[in-house]
């Protein structure tokens, strides 16, 4: 998922997306530990998507705190 797509989402949608990504990461870690990972790169990609979502949430929070310029 691109940061551009995330910036178009609302804060509530981003929070839901973040929760879903965290849950997916947990499942992927369990699969990797059990040596059942179908695509080991999926974990890395999901972690990066989570980082993007959290970055956009932080940007929105700072923007709201700063207010209109």
Residue pairs with C-beta under 8 A, 6 or more apart in sequence:
1 49
1 52
1 53
2 52
3 52
3 55
3 56
6 14
6 17
6 52
6 53
6 56
7 56
7 59
9 17
9 56
11 57
11 60
14 53
14 56
14 57
14 60
15 57
17 53
18 50
18 53
18 54
18 57
21 46
21 49
21 50
21 53
22 50
24 46
25 43
25 46
25 47
25 50
28 37
28 42
28 43
28 46
29 43
31 37
31 38
32 40
32 43
37 43
